[in-house]
């Protein structure tokens, strides 16, 4: 009877090990099937649907409207006017009505700015603002893409941790079944069964915690994609080729959207500082005015027109133009300092990214080797325990070490992927 029970336990353990070797862990999560997307699809959807991108796009539209408003300052304008004037009585001079009691007057006023330098400069600044809005929107899209990729990789990492916990749970269950079968067969000890059961409960706690984390990361990914619910990630993770350090350093100023934004701000500030001359220029406008007068007066016929040239020359403005010059020069200096600081920061991020990726890849190689050795140690401890050479303390300790090694490997894989993503972002190659 004892041999039969022990044999049953060995069959249970061996069957579980074969199932784990075939990569078929049990599914513990329940609920509706979630939509799965690839990394490329996730980034594309986030850039197209995320509210932050929509807000940035609306800023471009607003900047275009400001350009239209500024351009109106130096384009012709046409207005119509009408006047009905009622007097208490006709105004008579030498028996002739010079002003009727009811008078109607209408005219069209056409104003054509011939020289309007401030309006020209304002239009140029508005167009610079539009370019800033476009560069800012591109940088927002980069940030959303980066956040989406990070969330996606976190979902993939949590899947790895859940799979590791499920594997550890199944292994612990098989060990508990074996210890229970041995005890039932009269060849085991109660302490072995209790230890195995306690280890199984501990792993179950870790599995549930990992499932909760997986739920959180799925929800975070769904929020970034502006989806109505959580989004799951497929196992396909393709980040693209990594450039060389020299290539990345040479092109970083043009490939990174945040640096392009800073560069556009410098150009905009430079244009604004150069446009101060417009405040010293005269204003010249041509005005045409056809009119209708009923009834005609002594000095105003029934119909007619008049034209004017109006010249306005700014002479003294109380220091306004000097203040504008100082303000714009200060803004230009500030934008240049921000560009220099951003460029240094980007170069530092690039160097850090290369070093981090190298270290992360080395750590991943070491973690995989440690996991392989930990599983080898677990197999040896299991073999010794089945032969009766040791207690199950060695088995449980080896299983815990293998479980920790699997967790460390999953974390090292995520760190390696995140490091590669950081390098691509730092070099301006993602998205």
Buried (B, 14 or more C-beta within 10 A) or exposed (E): EEEEBBEBBBEBBBEBBEBBEEEEBEEBEEEEEBEBBBBBBBBBBBBEBBEBBBEBBEBBEEBBEBBEEBBEBBEEEEEEEEEEEEEEEEEEEEEEEEBBEEBEBBBBBBBBBEBBBBBBBBBBBBBBBBBBBBBBBBBBBBBBBBBBBBBBBBBBBBBBBBBBBBBBBBBBBBBBBBBBBBBBBEBBEEEBBBBBBEBBEBBBEBBEEBBEBBBBBBBBBBBBBBBEEBBBBBEEBEBEEBBEBEEBBEBBBEBBBBBBBBBBBBBBBBBBBEBBEBBEBEBBBBEBBBBBBBEBBEEBEEEEEEEEEEEEEEEEEEEEBEEBBEEBBEBBEEBBEBBEEBBEEBBEBBBBBBEBBEEBBEBBEEBBEBBEEBBEBBEBBBEBBBEEEBBBEBBBBBBBBBBBBBBBBBBBBBBBBBBBBBBBBBBBBBB
